[in-house]
Amino acid sequence: MQLMPPAARPACWALYAAFSYADDLIDSGEGTPEERGRRLQEWRDALEADLTSGTSEDPIRLALTDAVWHWGLDLRDLLGALDAVQRDDDRKGVATWQEWRERAHAQNLSWPEQLMRMLVRCGLPVPVRLRDLPGFTRFVEGLYLTDTLRDLVDDLDGEDLWIPAEVLDRFQVTPAELRSRQWTPAVQQLIAHLAGQAREWLENSRRALRDTLPLGPSIVLDTAVELFGAELDALVRAGSAVLHRQVRVPRHIEWRILGPARARAAVVWRLTLPPGRDTVTDTARTVAARRTDAASPTGAAAGDRLGGPEPLGSRIAEPPLPPRPHRDGVRPPTIAAAHLPQHVAIVMDGNGRWATGLGLPRDEGHRAGAMALRDVVQGALEIGLPHLTVYAFSTENWKRSPDEVSKLFAIMRAELLDGELLDHDVRLRWVGSPDGLPDDVADVLRGQEHATRNRAGLTLNICVNYGGRAELTQAGAALARAALAGEIDPARVSEQLFAAHLPHHALPDVDLLWRTSGEIRTSNFLPWHAHYAELHFTDQPWPEVDRRDLWEAIEAYTHRKRRKGAASVQASVPARNEGE
Ligand code: FPP
């Protein structure tokens, strides 16, 4: 919790409090198991009612209700995890590792995924379905086994024992022997084996996840592995004491791990979260807007939004949210619609150099670039731009390392599925070719294109696997085929006919082409559509751009004289200084 962005911490505590409360109710030993089960059921029913009404009289339920509403948490999954805790009451232990694993997953996978949801809401495009990442379930198992060992003494005091019977048999240890706290060689071997097993799972998962997660979540995971490792060290050092008292990691060791991790996390959040998003205000505003739109989170509409693996397009807000204001309260310049460019195209350059310059991996640059795009899209909506096209992945970009390419695709997917872009009145169009593109990327692009097809605000064209010459070649080939089939007369091929055979013929001409990061070239970007575009080059790398830079580019455009080869400015596209 101390490593999460500050804005998310209260909700982390709320989740922790709710889960602990449920767990404590079951473990309390007060009353009969039936009475405890009934108390937990009543609490859970009250929680569902609170979540529907959006408030509660109970402080823990109120905190959880607020966290669910505030951060758009997956309520169904959370309640499923609570139900799994509740099911513990019906049994006294587990027979096999397989059963143990199922219990571990059912109770524990939802919580870290909720943290990821919070990070997405903080503006970081991260994968939410951690359980689909190779190695993550192992992490949860390592964590849970450590927890089982830590709680062993309490479990022995009560009636439950959560070490699988099959491993007790293997070490020829009986529950009765453990309960009588006999520190026999067999018990010693059993504890050493379980601690070694937990450590191996934690380390393996850390290795598997190292290259999958972005820096911020990696620090949280790495630190958790180190803290749990320290706990296992303490357990092993404690010897027979593990059967008599809860073993704690000495404070100075805990702080040796946590201190530097907190400093690193603070720096990484500052660098990788969009400005202002590590505070509560923006999220609160978004959620407040959602609250007015959605029914209750338990109702059908919100249930779809919050529920498990989401079908494509289900997070598309209905009705779309208004643009998120800039954190400094800046407003767009007032420019009459007739003076606005209709179509701005951007080469979002400099992500890699920005990241490398800060000593970060290149994919952190793309992640920060996705955040910059969010803000620019807000600015485009605010100023009333009809078409925005961004160069996200060119056919030349395949020359990059497979690792960078796959991370860039993962960022795009996460952004289009869980980011805020499509919460607004944005119609997504994919410009580019599916050839060679991973299916899951193409599916998201197509799916979100379909889901936003009726939007009328801003058309956001995302060029993914796009190449200008390839586009022209395709148009040429299509014309040649049509000519061979006798459908067109080659002598009558006009610009209009050529344009009609372009794969993206609906794309309007570009009025303003902007490239960041100091490069003065257009790099195979929209050669047909940008033939008469005004060019705008700026020095700052794309991750440092925000909506104000878009507005500046548009203002500069309004001062250009658009003659298009004529002696005076064309009436159809009045430059500001001519029209006024
Ligand atoms: C160029 O910088 C940038 C890219 C190849 C990727 C741009 C993609 C994003 C900003 C993510 C977009 C997200 C969505 C949802 C469309 P570079 O890496 O070439 O920088 P360098 O020139 O410094 O190496």
Residues whose N, C-alpha, C, O or C-beta is under 5 A from the ligand:
A	BS01	FPP	M348 D349 G350 N351 G352 R353 W354 H366 G369 A370 Y391 A392 M412 E415 L416 I462
